[in-house]
């Protein structure tokens, strides 16, 4: 009896999966077509004519996470505004910018670009303060340009300190500095809703470095793409 019940349950699960897949195949194209139309309208309203919006992933499956390309003739502010407008269309789960180079689309690695910029330079602050040193303005301009192609992803800004002083004060200082950098990026045109901040104080020193070393006083950036790492065919709603 147990074996018979197990077989019935397995058959039911298989039938449910088959119905869900059929529903996706039937309703998916219609759903994505609606998203595509609304995304195109949002793009045009933002002045982003020339930006292509693809609703198929690299495997050819329909997706709610469109890939943006083109628009090379547009200025940075327009590209940012266009990406933000498309990302807010109801039903869209996140966007990615790609660069149409040789060999097909290539995801722009914003985090790698920023890390290269910060390899030899540091965003500086006034002593024991969250006020950004004006000498870092040009560096922040470069960081903003590097992050701009990844608008639509979540960009985490994390502050760190060395191990000198009171841990509670260091934690608050690192959070305040991360917030200051976030606002500096917003002032340069990056959308506020995609920027997150965290302050870790002295809890995460650079590997191999003495925790008291001033080099631990730093700001780090992490770009978290909203699109799935491995898109699947079940990426659109099933039967209505």
N, C-alpha and C positions, 0 to 999 in steps of 0.2 A: 504493500500500500504506500509506504514511504517513497519507494522508487517511482511509483505511478504519479504521486503528487509532485515529486520533483520534476518529472518530465513535463507535467502539465504547466508547472510554474515556468520552466525554461521556455516552453512553447509560447506562453503568454508574453514573456519578456521579449522573445524574438519578434512576435507579432507587433508589440508596441514599438520596438525599434524600427521595424519596417514601415509602420504607419507614420512615425515621426520623420523618417527619411523621405518618404513619399510626400509628406506635407511640406517639408523644406524644399524639395524639388519643384513642387507646384507653386508654392507661395513665395519662395525666396526671390525669384527674379522680379516679381511684382513689387515686393517690399523694397528691394534694393533700387529698383527703378524710381520709386518714390523718393528714396533717400538721395539718389543722384540728382533728381530734379531740384530738390530743396537745397542741396549743397551747391549746385550750379548757380541758383538764384542768390544764395548768400555770398558766393564768390564774386558775382557780378556787382552786387550791391556794395561790396567792399572795395571795388575797383580792381579786382584781381583777374581781369580777362587775360587769357594766355596761360593761366595755371590749369594744368590737366588734373582731373580727379578720377582715379582708377578704383573701382570697387571690386576688383579681383586680386587675390593675393598671388604670390609667386608660384603657387601650385595650380592656379587657374580657378580656385573656388571663389564663389561670391563671399563678400565679407562686409561687415559693418565698420571696418577700420580702413578708410580710404587712404590711398597713397597719392601724395601730391608731387607734381613735377612741373618743370617749365617755369614760365614767368620770369626768365632771366633778365628781361628788360625792365622789370618793375623795381622800384626803390625798396629799401629794407623795410620802411614803415608800412608800405602797402602790402608787402609779403606777410609781415607780421599780422596786420589787420585781417588779411584774407584768411590766413590759417586759423586765427582765433574765431572768425565768423563761421567757418566750416565746422570747426570743432564743437560749436554750440548748437548745431542743428540737432533737434530731438531724434534719437535713434542711432546717431553716430557714436561709436564706442571709443573714438580716439583716432588720431591721424599720424602719418609719418611723411616727412619730406624725403625725397630721393633726388639724386643727381643723375640725369640721363647721360652717362658717359659711355665709352666703348665697352661692349660686352653686356649692355643692358643696365637696368637701374642699380644704383648702389646707395645704400643707406648712409647718410652723412653721420660720421662719428663725432658728435659735438663734444662729448666728454673727453675723448682723446685729444681733441684740438685744444680744449681749455687746459688740460693737464700739461700739454707741451708749453703753452704760454706761461704757466705758473711754475715750470721747472726751475727757472732761474730768477723769477721775480715773485714778490709777495704783495698782496693787498695790505697796505699799512694803515695803522690807526694811531690816534694820539695816545700818549702814555696812560695806561689804566683806564681807557675810555673806549666807547663804541663809536666815536666820531672818526670817520674815514679821513685820512690825510689827503689833502687836495693833490698831492704828488701822485696819488694812485688813480686819478681821473682817467688818464690815457690808458692805463692797464684795464680799468673797468670797461672802457670803450671796446677794447679788443676782446675781452671776455664776452661782452654782449653780442658782438658780431659773430663769435664762434657759436654761441648758444642759439642765435636766432633761427637757423635752419631747423632746429628741433622743437620749435613752438608747436604745441599740441601734445607734447610729452610732459611728464612731471619732472621738474628740475629741482633737486634738493640742494639747499645751501647749508653747509654744516660748519659751525665754528669750533675751533679748538684752542686751548691754551697750553702753556707748559705747567709744570708741577709746582711752581713757586706760589706762595701765598695760600690763602684760605680756599678750600675746595668749593665751598658754596659761592664765594665771590667769583671764582674762576668760571663756574657753571653759568652764572648770570651774565658775566662779561662775554662769554662765548656766544650765548644766545643773543645778546644785544648786538654783537658784531655781525652775526648772521642776518639779523633783521635789517641792520643798516645796509648790508650788501644787497639784500632783497629789494629794498626801496630804491637803491641806486640803479638796479637793473630795471625796475619798473619805470623809473624816470627816463631811462634810455629806450623805452618802447616795448620791453618784454611784458606779456600779459600777466597780471597779478595772480590770476586763478591757477596758473601752472607752476607757481613758485612756492616751495615749502622750505621751512627753516628748522634747524635743530642746533642746540648748543650742548656739546659733550664735555666742556671743561677740559680737564687734563686726563680724562679716562682713556683716551685713545692716542697715546704718543706714537710718533713715526717709528716703525719697526727698526730696531737696531740703534735707536737714538736715546741718549740719556733723557729721562722724563723732565729734567730741569733745563734742558737745552732750549733756548729761545726759538729755535727753528720749529718747535712744536706749535708755536702760535701761528695759526694758519686758517684759511678758509678753503674748504673743499667743495666740489660740485659733483653731483651724481645725476645723470640723465636716465630717467626711467620711462621707457616707451610705453604708451598706452595700448598699442596693438599687441596681440598675443605673440609669444615667441614662436610657436608652431601652430599656425592657423589650421583649423579643422573644417570639414565640410558642414558640420553642424554649427554654423556661425550666424544663421538667420533664424527668425521665429518659425515655428512649425505651423501646422494647420490652425486656422482661425476658428 
